[in-house]
Structure formats: structure tokens, C-alpha cells
Amino acid sequence: MRAMLEVSTDYGYDMAIYEEDLEGITACELWKLRISRPLLKRCFAEGLMLMQDKTENDRVRPCAYPILGGKQWVVHLVQYPGRSTPLMEGREAARA
């Protein structure tokens, strides 16, 4: 599983940042995200720590978002729906 952090934006969507792209983020991109490079790195490290014992089966990812009017950032694990497979769809239909 590739290390990544989703960063909340003012544009109504989250931006996924992968570890290998962390250093290549431009000052303009940081400005659009309204986050400093040191703070982004801290959030990324916090996300890595939260994901330590997680697997793909847990279906969670770290997401950073601003609080207190953007003065602070927090990182939480958010759950996402799993991919549907024909085998699982059959199970869901059988339960209904």
C-alpha cells in the first residue's frame, strides 16, 4: 500500500498526496491548499503513524483538514466504501 495523505481543500474535494510527490509540491500548490510545507510534512507523518496497523481490508485513509479557521490542522482516518465485486454483490442481495 502506497503511503498517502488526503488534504482537504476549499474547492469541495480532497487532494491525495503520495509520499513520492511530497517534495515536489510547489509553493503555489501549497498556497492553494492553505498549508505550509512543514505543516504538510507533519500531517503526513501523523497520517503514517495512524496507518501503521491498518491494511487495505480496513478501508481507511488519512485525511488532513483545517480547524479553528485554518490556524491548526488535524489528521483523522476516514473510512471509504470497498470496491464491489460480483461475489460480494451476491451476498448483499441474499441478505436483503
RALINMO-V136214 format. One record per residue. N is the residue number from 1. PHI is phi in whole degrees, -180 to 180 (* if undefined). Layout:
n={N N}
phi={PHI PHI}
This chain:
n={1 2 3 4 5 6 7 8 9 10 11 12 13 14 15 16 17 18 19 20 21 22 23 24 25 26 27 28 29 30 31 32 33 34 35 36 37 38 39 40 41 42 43 44 45 46 47 48 49 50 51 52 53 54 55 56 57 58 59 60 61 62 63 64 65 66 67 68 69 70 71 72 73 74 75 76 77 78 79 80 81 82 83 84 85 86 87 88 89 90 91 92 93 94 95 96}
phi={* -75 -72 -152 -138 -94 -115 -68 -120 -78 -96 87 -143 -98 -106 -84 -120 -95 -54 -70 -99 -57 -75 -89 -70 -81 -62 -65 -65 -62 -63 -64 -79 61 -142 -85 -61 -61 -69 -62 -64 -65 -63 -62 -63 -66 -63 -61 -65 -65 -90 -49 -100 -96 -123 -60 -65 -73 52 -128 -146 -79 -133 -105 -149 -81 -130 54 68 89 -75 -134 -124 -124 -122 -130 -87 -116 -93 -128 -68 -75 -71 -85 -127 -56 -65 -71 -62 -63 -67 -63 -66 -68 -77 -71}
